[in-house]
Amino acid sequence: MPRDRYRTFSSAAPASAAPAGAGPMPAGARGRAHTESFAQTERSDWWWLKPLSQALGLAVLGGYATWAALQGQHYEYGNYLSPFYSPLLRPSWLPKWVSPALLILWAPGGFRATCYYYRRAYYRVFFLDPVACAVGEPRKGYQGEAKFPLILQNVHRFFFIVTLVFLPILWWDVFRAFTADGHFVVGGGSLAILASTTLLSCYSLSCHSFRHLIGGRLDCFSCVVAGGPRHKTWSVISRLNEHHMGFAWWSLVGVCFADFYVRMCSMGIIHDVVWTFRQAMDVSPNP
Ligand code: FES
């Protein structure tokens, strides 16, 4: 590909200003919006609608998740366990006023907070940096994620590995939610926990770090051990990865809804209907 194609992109800045490697882009090369005053733009569409709806979504769902995790009660009902409290750790030394969720939520919380998609979303909607494409920014000193503290976002790949430990535990909770007294049961809570865990699995397995781990570092699959299976896995992960933004949102909705359902049942506000499958043809609803 002719080098001139790249040059046209950076024509606003002197070619010598563009560093050869990674790093913050010089202010002059960051586009016109960088030099305009905040929210100034020539865009005539409703550019503010998307950041506004993302801000509302993150505030409502993030607010609910934080509130639910701090409650420390009504997280269990029968064979259901809220995903915010799984795995359930209740050591004897833990004071009664400390929620067990706080012992484990640092991992999924850190995983989400450092997720590439969520970073883009909350940089835009809470730091307004940039609030949208081709819209003036409030600050001019942004240096990307190349310096402290934002360089710490690189721990995302390690949070991903920790999250892989959580997934089998969450699927065990699904198994428990569909069993009672040795019988297969189906209830509203079983379905809510199944949906939540399915969405959380899709969200985790579509992670950019996972895709990179499986095949992103390779130039040649056929040149490495188990290159064929790795390429197949990478292809599946890549298909999932295309929908990562959707999984990020729906998994957050799913996990909040599963907690809400278990909480409402535990508080006696809603009545869970459960069908017990004693034999293949004998299906009876429990009161
Ligand atoms: Fe979103 Fe890894 S990039 S979870």
Residues whose N, C-alpha, C, O or C-beta is under 5 A from the ligand:
A	BS01	FES	F111 C115 Y116 Y117 Y203 C207 H208 S209
